[in-house]
Amino acid sequence: MEMSFRWYGNEDPVKLEQIKQIPGMVGIVSAIYDIPVGEVWPHEKIIELKQTIKNHGLTLNVIESVPVHEEVKMGLDSRDKWIENYKTTLRNLSKAGIKTVCYNFMPVFDWTRTQLDAPLPDGSNSLLYDEAMVQNIDPLSGELELPGWDLSYQTDDLRKIMEQYQTISNEQLMENLIYFLKEVVPVAEEENILLAIHPDDPPWPIFGLPRVITGKENVQYLLETVDSPNNGITFCSGSYGANPENNLEEIIEIAKNRIHFVHARNVKWIGKLSFQETSHSIKDGSLDMVGIIRKLHEVGFTGPIRPDHGRMIWGEEGRPGYGLYDRALGATYLNGIIDTLNNK
């Protein structure tokens, strides 16, 4: 497996020279963050990003993410224009030597948490999701803004989009995803790009919005309906694992040979549909990280894997979930499991 690390570009407080010092680190997961959603990524900007990373002895091995325009997710008549732009971006990424693209199909909001610095017993803090609190939040009020959310919408635009989604079911959202994939997967095949959809985070409806990738059944449906080796998933243990009803090893088995990217993180269940992120250790969270990595090893996964969302430890301040220290510990923990499995 290719140990990798998420990096948010030159503005990221975590620097490439620091990431390079993590034992076993080879890949960087990044994106171009100053291009409006739906617009074509210029080839020269991709090359610039790739070269910056290469200059530090690392490789840009995953793009996370190329966002999908909201009009594509909603299935509007205008979607074909945005899909054509997406195809052009995939071609430009391939021309630059990029082979894995992570994306998601979550309506309006990316991953959602209710507290970014919830304390843990050891004195560190981490991301927390409290379902009861979400039920009392108005997403139009601006009281909850999280890293990864597209905040370019004006309030009136956001209200209109939210209202439109109230008429879109989970099944319709899946149909819109299938339409998108049937258009872009042939380009991915031509360009030898692996598309890896990230699950919904958390994997259940929030704010009255539909959800499409939440567990075993819809993963299986997605892979069977668009049956191409280039159409695969990002296996995110923390997203799928937030729901205790999801059997993570079963999801890995169903998606074997179509898992193109792995996010490894642990969570602790703290109530019905509520959880807090922890260290990667099986002693701290509710997920069997050793068993998860063992299963990935058994099905032959050798692609990029990154330690996902770390705690804030040792007084570090920075982008919530994306500090240096705990993610570095996570990478080392994961490498220990991988080394053990490889040397049996």
N, C-alpha and C positions, 0 to 999 in steps of 0.2 A: 504494500500500500504506500502511496505517495503522501508523506506527511506534509500538510499545507497549512497556511495561516491567512486569515482574512485581513486585508489591509485597505484602508480607505483613502489611499493617495497621499499626496504631499502634505495635506492638512491633518492627517492622522497623527495624534500625539505619539503613537507607537511607530517607531522608525524602522526602516528596512535593515539597517545595520544591527539593530537589536534583535529583530526576528532571525536574522542569519545566525546568531549565536545560540539559538535553541538546538540542542542535539537532534540530529536526524532530519532537520527541516530542509525541504527541497523546493516546495511550491508556494506560490502566492496566489490567493484568490482575491480578485479585485474587479473594478469596473470603471467606466468613465461617468463621472457623477454630475457633470455640468451640461449635459445634453437633455433637452426636454423629452419627456416620455413620448415615444412614438417616432421621434425624428431619427434619421439615419446616423449611425456612428461613422465618422470619417475614418478611412483607412490610416491616414497619417497620425491621428490621435491614438489609435490602437497601437501603432508601431512605437510611438513615443512612450506610452505606458509600459509596453513590453521591454523596451530598451532600458528604461529607468530601473526596472526590476532586475534585468540581466546584469546591469552595472554593479549590482550588489551580490552577485553570485547566486541568484535565485531565478526561478522560472515562473512566468505567468502561465499557470496550467488550467485555471478555471476562471471564466467570467461569471461573476455573480453580482448583479443579475442584468439581463437585458429586459427591462420592464415591458409588460404587455399593456397597450393602451386600453383605457377603460371602455372605449367604444367597441373594442374587440370583445371584451368580457361580456358586455351587455348585448352583443349581437346586433348592433345598429347597422343600418345600410352603409354607413361610412367606414365600416371596419376593413373593407378590402384595401383601402388606401394605406391604412396603418400596417396591415399584414404585408403589403408589398415593401414598405419601408423595413419591416422586420427581416424579410428575406434578403434585402440588400445589406443590412447589417451583418447577417450571418455570413454572407459571401465575403464581406470585408474582414470579418474575424478569421475566416478560413484562410484568406489570402495572407493574413498576418501570422498564420500558424497556430491559431487557437482551435482546440478540438473539443472542449467541453463547455457548455453554456447552461447555467442554472437559471431558472425563472420560476415565477409563481403565478397562480390565477386567482389570488385572493381579491375579492372586490374591495375597492377604495383603500383599505388599510392593510399595511403589512403586519408583521407580528405584533401582538397586543399584550401589554402587561399593565397592571394597575399601580405598581410601585417599582421604581428603578433602583432603590437602595434599601431594600428590606433587610433588617439585621438578621444574622445567623448566630447560633450559640457560640461560635468560636471568635466572634468579634468582627468578622468580615460582613459584607452585605452583597445582595444579589437581586436579580429580577424576580418579581412575584406577580402571580395572577390570582386575583380574588374574584370569583364569579359573582358574589353578592354585590361587590362594589361596581362591577361592570353593569349590572342591572340598573344601577342608579346613576349612570353616567350618560349625559347627552353628548354624543359625538360631534354635534354641531356647535357646542358651546365653546370649544377650544380649551376646555379644562384638562384635556388629556392629549398631549403631543409627544410622540415617541420617535426615537431614531428609526429611520427607514420609511417613515410615513411621507407620502407626497403631500406637502403642505402648500403647493402652488395654487390649489383651488381657492377661489373666493367663497365666502360663506354661502352666498346664493347659489353658486355653481354646485357646491358640495350638497346643499339641501336638495337640489334638483336631481342629482345623481343618486342620493340616498332614496329619494321617492321612487325613482325608476326601478331601483333594485327590489323594492317591496313587491313588485309584480313579477319578479324573476325567481323561479323555483330552483332548487338544487339540480333537478333534472335538466332544466333549461340552461343553467350555467354549464353543466357538463356537455350539453349539445354544442354550446358556443366554444368550449374548449376543443371538442372533437373537430369542429369546423376549422378552427385555427390550426390544429395539428395536421389535418389533411392537406392544408395549404403549405405549411412550412416544412414538414418532415421530408417531402421529396427534395427540397433544397438542402436540408441537412444531410440527406443521403448522398447527393451529388458532391457536397463540399466536405464530406467525412467529419461532420460535427455531431457530437452526442448531446441531445437535448435532455435535460434532467429537471423535471418539475419538482419543486419543493412543496411539501404538504402544507395545508392550512395550519396556522399557528395562532391560537390553539385549534385543535381539530374538531370544532363544533361551532354552530352559528353564534355570531355576536352582533349586537346592534341591529338585529333583524335582517342581516345580510345572509345570502346563501353561501354554502360551503360545497367544495367539490372534491378535494383530496384529503380524506380524513382517516382512512383505514383500509383494511385488506380488500373489501369488496370493490370499492371504487378504484383502487390501484389495479386490481385484476381486470376490471372492465376497461380501464384506459389502455392498458397494455395489449389487451386482446382486440380492441376495436381499431386501434391504429398499430397494427402488428408489424413494427419495424425495429430492428436493433438500434436505430438512432433515436427512437422514442423511448425514453427511460425515465427513471426517477432519481431525485436526491433523497437518499434515505436519511432522515433526520430523527435520531433517537429521541431527542427532547420534544419534538413536535408530536410525533406519533405516540410517544410514551407519556405525554401529558394525560392521555385518556387511559385509565387502568384497564379498560375493556379491550384495548389493542394488544394483541400478541405480536411482539416485535419480530421474533424469530419466524413466525408464520408469514409476516409481510416480506421478510428477506427471502424466504423460500419461494414465494409466489413471484417475486420480482428478480430472482437470480438471473444473471446474464443481462439484466436491463437496469441494474443499479450502476449509475455512472459517476456518482459523487456521494460522499457520506459526511454528514454533520454529526459529530459525537458529543453529546452532553447528557448530563444526568439531572433529574428533577426529583423532588420529594413531594408526594401527594399530601396535601394538608386539609383535605375536605373534598366533598363532591364537586368536581370540575374546578378545583383550585389547586395550585401547586407553586412551589418555589424552586428556583434553580440552585444547584449545589456544586460542590467540587465534582470531578469525574468519578471519584472513588465509589465503589459499590457499598462502602460503609456509610456514606453520607446521604445517598439518594435512594429512590425506590426502584431504580432500574439496574439490571444485572449487566453492567458494562462489559465485564469479562465474557459473559455468555453471548452478548451481541457481537463483539469483535470475533469471537470464536466462530459464530455462525457465518459471519461475512467471510472469514477465512475458508470455511468449509465449502461455500458456494463459489469460491475462486475469485472473489473481488480483489483486484490489485490496483484500483484507480485511486484518485485523490481523496483524502480524508482530512478533515480539519477539526481541531478542538473548537467546539462551539461555545458561545456565551460563557464567559468566566465570571467568577466573583470579583469584587474589588477587595484586595488584600494588601496588607503592609502599608496602608495609608495612601495607596495609589488613587489618583483621580483621573478621570478621562471619560471617553465615550461609554455609556452604560452597557455592560456586557462584553465590552471589547477592550479591556485593559490588557497589559502585557503579561503580568506576573502569573495570574491564575491560568490563563490560556497556555502559557509556557509549561506550567506544571501539568496541565491536561495533556499536552503533546507528549511530554516525557512519560506520563502514566500510560497513555495509549501505545507509545513505542515499546514500553516494557511488555505489554500484553502481546503485541505483534511479534516482537523478537522471540518471545517464548514459544509462540505458535510456529514460527518459521524454523525454529531450531529443534523441534521435536524429532 
